[in-house]
Amino acid sequence: MANLYTLGSTIMSKCIASICILLLAGCTQTRDRIPETAMTQQPSGKVVVYQLMTRLFGNTQTANQPYGTREVNGVGKFSHINETALSGIRELGVTHIWYTGVLEHATLSDYSAMGIPADHPDIVKGRAGSPYAIRDYYDIDPDLADQPGQRMKEFEDLIRRTHDAGLKAIIDFVPNHVARSYRSDLKPVGVADLGENDDVSRPFSPSNNFYYLPGQRFQSPSNYTSLGAANPFPSNGKAYEEFPAKVTGNDQFVPNPSVYEWYETVKLNYGVDIQGGRKTYFEPVPDTWGKMKDILIFWSGKGVDGFRCDMAEMVPVEFWNWVIPQVRALYPDVLFIAEIYNPREYRRYIDQGRFDFLYDKVQLYDTLRDLLRQHGSAAYIHHIQQELADIDRHLVHFMENHDEQRLASPQLLGDPWKACPAMVVSATIDRGAVMVYFGQEVGEPGAGSEGFGQDDGRTTMFDYWGVPEHQKWVNNHAYDGGGLSLEQKQLRIFYSDLLNLARTSPAIAQGAYEDLTSELRKTGAIQDDRVQVFARYFESDRLVIVSSFSDKPAHLRIAIPPALAEKMGLLGDNTWNGRDLLGSGTDVALSKDFVFEVDVQPFGYYIFKFK
């Protein structure tokens, strides 16, 4: 039961979401490429994203009481992300920071003095609340400010510090759903609130912002106590009142969603009659479209450089096609990243939707995770690359984020070093972006039962909490790693070496890819199907990358085919030597027939650069 809360509200519901999008869009793949001039012009180096949960990142308190208050467990502030912290993040090779959980969301913390009372416990997950249950698109989470009344200014100061550090700032845009208690106090003058003008007697209307269940009253999940059975939150015996009930965020057209659904949120209406055969009403432009465009422009005007768009595939691609060019007409360099889980929708959301990047979770992440757990074959990595070759520069690869289990967690690997070959592949396999989650670089295991998420191997996004291994790097805001063990410092060096290489290497950021694994398997040079070898090359930058997902050592005799040797510029009378760029001190010599040999330890990895 421990994992069901988060698994149910993320993985299960995302699968449902993918099915819904398939029904909306069909299975066709748009093959026409957008002209390069129509896309945001990205730098020649690879985009490296560092995701941090803003309320957790700078928190130094260590009480870690399940469901603890912010006073007991502490909360990170914008001010904690100071120049030193930003410098430390940039040293990892990072180009963009994704500040997760910035906007005001449903919470059990009371800021009535600021006009932000606590929400009803029936519609909040955990005590701090989910950052994906937005309560005001135009406001900042007051938890994050030293002076809650100055929270917008403190956020603007964070953006300025980020830019001064040579980094770009990304925040979440959550377009599919909002908190059940949504009400904007800080919306611009003349802007109508979401649902303010809805006809609540109709289940669906193109001019409504929400979907309704007329005549039915919302019922909170049964047999569920908001802060756990041992610590019920006082609600004065009064259930949360919502009549008529709104449809739940993950398309649950019932008044009584279960605790495994996104019950704390309500679905936004983009002009799709979901229950009426998914008929669309996009002309005239639905009211929700205009409201969402205004929100994106508002935050772009605050200096935000990009948006990670939550569950983008649950919003019609036609909306993205309409809104992204309008935002870019005012802010040409704004980056858009789509959270998406249906590979058959990838090209539509790039070509028609105009996204710069999108998640590649279902294919590469899932394959690498299986390999690390000694399942599957490394040969499938090349099949993925072949399938996605025409869009590889648009993909975001990762091995951790707030939805996934920590690599070092007992529920996954229990050892952060075992994940290194997967990170090498994620960072170097193609021209796309790579992302890490705060604490990943020091082996944070996500241990403990923090509250709503229970002990599931993830770092909570629902409760106030201290992140112990990450706190050792924070070191009371010195951000010098003073509390880290030698092994943790070495792990952070690995991440720094890898991400800086990915960011700066022409071969990785711009070069061609060629698989070597298949041919080496045919010749018997590789006998373990959990070992992978591929080349990346661009002009004089020539790399051969070796990753072993096996728990057994191997001796490899790697032959570069003559045709590839020619492409890489290895022909001629020169003597070519390869040096591992990840600090092992291993050198190899390329024979005249383009062969080198190397010993690979269990879960080993090399990036050989040939000169």
N, C-alpha and C positions, 0 to 999 in steps of 0.2 A: 504493500500500500504506500510505502514511503515515496516511491517515484511517481505515483499516479497523478498527483496534483499538477506537477509541471509537465509531465508527459502528456497528460490529458489536455491541458490548456495550450500546448504548443504543437507537438508532433501530430497527435491525432487530429486536431482541428485544422492544421495546415494541410494534411492529406485531404480532408473534406473540402478545404478551400480550393485545392488544385483541381478536384473533380468538378467543383462548381464553375471554375474558370474554363475548363474544357467544354462544359456544356454551353457556356456563353460564346466561346470563340471557335469551337471546333478544333480539329487537329491539324489544320493547315499551317504551313510554315511560310512566312513571307521571306522571299529570298533577295528582294531588291535591297541593295545597300544604300544607306543614306550618304549623300556626298560628304566628303570630309569637312567641307566648309560649313555644313549644317550642324556639325557636332562641336561640343566644347573642345577647344584645342588644349590637349593635355601636354605636359612637359615631356621631353624626350626620355627622361628617366622613368622608372617604374613608380607607380603610386603605392605608398606603404602606409596603411591605416592602422592607427593605434586606438582601439576602443577602450574607453574607461567609463565605468559607472560613476557618475559625478558625485553622488551622495556617499559612495564608499571610498573613493580614491584617496582622499587626504585624511580620512578618519584614523586617529591614533588611539582611540579608546579600545580596551581589550576585554571588557566585561562579557560581551557576547552572550547575553541572556536571551533565550528563545522568546520571540515576540517582544523584545525589550523596547522601551521608549527611546526617543532620541537623547534624552537626558542620561539614561543609563548606558546605552550602547554607543552613543555618539553619532555624529553625522559629518561627512565631509563638506567643505565649503568651497565656493569659487576661489576665495582668497588663498586656500591651501595649494591651489595649482599655481604656484608662483614661478618666478623666472628660473629658479634652480630646478624645479620639477620639470618645467618645459625643456630646459637644456638637457636634462637627463633623458627625456623621451626622444628628443631630436638626435641625441648621440646614438640611439638604437638604429638610426637610419630612417626614422619616420618622416613622412611628408605631410600627413593629415591626421588630426585628432578628432575622433568621433566622441563628442560629449553626449553620453546617453543619459536620458532622464532630466533634461533641462526644463521642459515646460511644466506648468502647474498641472498636477494630476490628483486623482482621488486619494485621500489619505485619512488616517484616524488622528493625525496630529492637528491640534486646534490653533489656528491663527485668527481667531475672531476679531482681534484688535486690528488686523489688517483687512478685515472684511472677508476672510477666508475661514469659515468654520469647518470643524471636522465633519467628514462624511458619515453617513449611517453605516454601521459595521456590516450590515447585510450586503453591501455593494463595494467592499474593499477587500482585496487580497493582501493578507499580512497587515502589519501596523503602518509601515511607511506607504504602502500601496504600490500598485504597478505603474511604472512610468509610461505604460501604453494605454492607460485609462485617462486620457487628457480631459481636464476639467475646464481649462481655458486656454485656447490656442494662442491668445495674445499675452499670456502672462508667464512668469517664471516661478518655479517651485520655491516657496519661501524658505524651505529647509536649507537651501544652498547659499543663502546670504547671511553675512554677519549681522547686517541690519535689514531685516525683511522688508522694511519700508523703502529701502534703496536697492531692491533686488535686481531691477532692470539695469541700473547703472553698474552694479557689481558684475552682471553678466557682460555688459559692454566692455568693462575693464578687462575681463578675461579674454574676450575676443581680441582686444588690442594687444594684450600680453602675448597671446598666441601668435599673432602676426609679427610682433617685434622679435619673436624667437625664430622666425623664418618658417613657421608652420601655418597650415590652413585648418579652419575649424568647420566641422560637420556636426549637425544636430539631427535629431529624429523628426521626420514629418510622418504623422500617423493619420493617413487619409481615410481609412476604412471604417473606423469606429471611434467613439468618444466615451467618456465616463457617463454612467447613467445620470449623474448629477451635473452634467455640463451646463455651465452658465458663465458667460464671459463678462467680467467686471471692467476689463481694460480694452475692450474692442474699440476701434476708432469711432468717433462721432459719426452718426448716420448709418452705421453698419447694423443690420438686423441680426439678432442672435440666431444660432442654429435652432430650428424648430419653432421660432417665435411666431411665424406666420403659417405654420402647418395646419392642414385640415385633418384633425386627429380622428375624424369619423371614417376616414378612408384608409384601407390597408396600404394602398399605394396611390401616389399621385406624382407625376413628374415634377411638380413644383414643391413637393414636400422635401424636407431634409432627412426625415427618418421614415422607417417603416413601422406600421402600427398593427396591433391585434385588437380591433374595436370590441368593446364589451368584455374584455378580459383584463384581469388585474395581475400585475407582476408578482411572482412568488420567488423569494430567495431560495437557494438550494436547500433541500430538506436534509435533516440529520447533519447539519454543519454548524459549528460554532466558530465565530470569526477569529478568535485568538486561541483556539485550542480548548479542549474540554476542561482543562485544569485552570484556565484563565479566561473565562468568558468576558467579553467587552460589554459593559452595561448599555443596553439600548432602551431602558425604561419600559421593557415589555412591548414596545411598539415596533411592528414590522415596517420595513421601508415601503412607502406609498408610491405607486406608479400606476396610473389609470388614465387612458388605456395603456396596456403594456407595450413597450417598444421591442422590436426584434433584436435579439442578442447579436453581438459583434461578429461571431463566426457563423452567421446565417442560420441561427436557430429560431424557427418561426413557432415558438412555443412560449407560454407565459411563465413556465417553470424550468428554466435551464438547469442542468446539473452542475455540480461543483467542478466537473472536468471540462466545462465549456468556458467561454469568455463571458461569464454571467455578469461581470461588473461593467460591461461595456454595451453600447447599442450601435447597431449598424447604420452607416450613412447611406443615403439614397442618391445615386448618381444617374438616375433616369432609367434604371433597369427594373422591369417588373418581374422579379425573381419567381414569384408564384404564378405569374401569368404567362408561362412559356418563355420567360426571359426576353420578352419583347422590349425593345429599346426605344426611348424617347429622348433623343439628343438634339432635336430642333423644335422649338428654340432651345438655346443652351440652358441646361438645368440650373436651378438656383444654387445647388450645392457646388457646382463647378466654379461659379464666380466667387463664392465665399472661400473656397480652397485656394484659388489663385491669389486672392488678396492676402491670405495668410502667408503664402510662400514669398510674395513680394515684400511683405512687412519684415520678415526675418532676414531676407537678403539685404534689405536696407539697413539692418543692424550690423552688417559686416560678415554674416554667415557665408561661408564659401561653398557649402554643399549640404545636401539632404540625403540621409539614408531613409528611404521611403518604406515604411513598415507594411508588410503584406501587400505590396504593390499589385500583385496579380489578382487580388480580390476587388480591385478597382478597374473599371473598363479601360482598355488600352486607348480608346478614343479620347478619354479625358486627358491622359498623359500627352497624347499627340497634340491636343489643344493647348494645354497649360504650359508645358516646358518651353516651347518657342516664345511664349509671351513673357515668361520670367527672364529668359535669356535676351530678349529684346532690350531689357533694362539692365540686366546683370549678365553679360555675355559669358563669364567664366564660371558660373555656378555649376557645381557638379551634382549629378543625380545618380544615386545608387538604389537599385530595386532589390528588395527582399523577395525572392521568387523561388518556388520549389518545383515547378513543372517544366522539365527540359523542353517539352514540345511548345512551350510558350516563349522560350528564350528569344528567338529571332523576332517575334512580333513586338516584344517589349523593348528591343533594341531598335529595330527598323521603324516600326510605326510609333512605338511609345517614346522613342528618342532618349532612352537612358544611356548614360555613359558606361555604367557598370551594373552588373547584377550578380547575385550569389550563384556559385556553382556548388551547392551543398549536396544535392541528390546524387550527383555523379562523382566528382573527384573526392569531396570530403568523405562521403560514405564509403567509397572504395578504399581510401587510405586508412580510415578507421578500422575497416574489416581486416586489412592487411596487418595492421598493428596488433590485432587480436588473433593473428594466425589463421585468418580465413581468406579465401579467394586467391587470386593470382595477380601478380604485378603486370602481367600482359594486358590486363584490362585498362591500365592507365593509358597505353598507347591508343587503344580503341576510342577512349574518351577524347583524346587529343585529335584524332582523325575526324571524329564526329563534329567537333567544335572548332576546327581549324579556321573557318571563315569568320568566327566571332571571338577568337581567343583573347584579343586585346580588351574585350569588354567584360571579362570575368573577374570576380573577386574570389580569391582562394583563401582559406583559413582552416585552422585546426581547433580553434576555440572562439566562441562568442558567448553572449549572455544566455543563449538558448541551449547551448551544448554542454555536455559534461566536461569538467576540467580533465586535461590529459593525465595529470598526476593523481587524480582521484582514485580511491580504491575501486570504485565502480567501473573505471575504464582501464588504466594501465598501472597505476600505483607508482610509476617511475617516469618522471618527465624526460629523462634521456632517451627512453625508448621511442619517444615521439619525434626525435630529431630527423630521422630519414623522411618522415612525412612532411615536416616543415621544409626540408630542403626541396622536395618535389613541389610543394605548394608555392614556394617563393621563386622557383627557377624554371618551371615547366613551360611557361609561355609569357606573352607580353602583358598579360593582365595584371591587376592589382593583387597585393597580398595584405592580409590583415592579422593582427594579433590582439589578444584581449589582456587587459592590465593584469599583472601578476603571472601571466603565462611564462614570461621570461625568467622568473625565479622559481618556477615549479609550484605555484599555488595549487593545493589539492581540492579547494572548495569543501572542506570537511565541516561537519557539524549540522545539527538540525536547527536552522536559523529561525524558522517560523513556518510560514505558509508552504514553502517549498520542501520542507522537511530535509532529511539527510539523503540527498539525491546526487551528490557529486558535482553540483553546480554552485556557483556563488550567487546568493540570493539577490533577486531584483525586487523583492516584495517587502523586505524588512530592513531595519537599521542593524548594521553589523560592522565588525572590524574584520579585515582580511589579513590573517596573521602573517603569512610568508611575504606578502606584498608590503606589509607594515615594516618588515625588517629592512626593506630598501628605503621606504619613506623615512625611517629613523628620526621620528619626531620632527618631520618637515625639513630635515637637512638634505634628504634625497641623495644620500651618498652611499647607500648600501651598507651602512655601518653595522647593521645587525645580521647581515647575510653570512651564511657559512661559506667556506672556500668553494664547495661544490656549487652552491647557488651563484656565486660570483662567476664561476666558470661557465655555467649555463647561460647567464646573461651575456657573457662575452660571445658565446656561440650565436645567440640571437642577434647581437650587434653586428658581428662579422657577416652573418648571412643576410640580414636585411640591408646593410650598407652595400654589400656586394650586389644584391638584387636591384637596389636603387640606382647604382652607378655603372654597372656593367653594360656596355652596349650590346653584348651578346644576349643577355637576359632581357633587357628592356626593349630591344628592337630586333634581335636576331632571329635566324631560322632555327627550327627544331627538327631533329631527326632521331628516330628510335633506333637503338642498337640491340635491344633486348631480344627481339624476335629472331634475328639472324644468329645471335650468340646461343640462343636456345637450340636452334636447328643444328648447329655445329657441335653442341655439347659443351661449349665453353662455359655456359651457365646451366647448372642442373637443378637449381632451386628456383621454383617458380615464384618465389617472393623476393627475388633480386631484380633490380631494374637499372638499365644503363641507357642514357640518351645524350645527344650532343646539342649544344647551342653555340651558334657562331655568327659573328658579324665582323667583317673586315679582319683586322688583326687580333680580334678577341675570340679565342678558340677554346671552348670548354667541353669537357666530357664529365658527366655527372653520374655518380654511382650511388645507389641507395639500396640498403638491404633491410627488408622487413622480417627477416628470418631470425629465429632464436639460435641459429647455428652459424659457426664461422664458415667462410668459403674462400677458396683461392680461385681468382678469376684470370683468365687469359683473354683480354679484350682486343679484338681485331677491328680496326676502322676500315670499312670497305673502300676500295680505291676510288670509287665515284664520290663518296663523301669526303675522302682525303683531298680530292681535287677541289671540291666546293669550299673546304676549309683552308685551302692554300697551303697544304702540307707537302705538296710534290716538290721535287728538286733535290739538291744534294745536301740540304741543311740537316743538322742533327736536332731533333725535337725532343725537348724534355718537358714533363708536366709536373707542376707543383700544386699540392693541395692548398686551396685558398681558405680552408676552414681550420687551419692551425694545427693539423696533425703532424706537420713536419715531414710528411710522406712525399717523396719524389719518385717519378717513374720515367723511364726512357722509352721512346718510341722507336721500334726497330725499322729497318728499311722497308719492310712490308707492312708497316703501320700497326704493329702489335705491341701491347704492353701488358705486364702482369702485376697483380696487386692482391694482397690479402685483405679480406674484409671481415671485421668482427661482427658478432650478432648486433643487429640494429645499427650497423655502421654506415658511414656516408663519406663521400669525397666529392669535391669540385676541383678537377684538375684543369689548370690553365696551361696550354702548350705554347712554348716559345722556342 
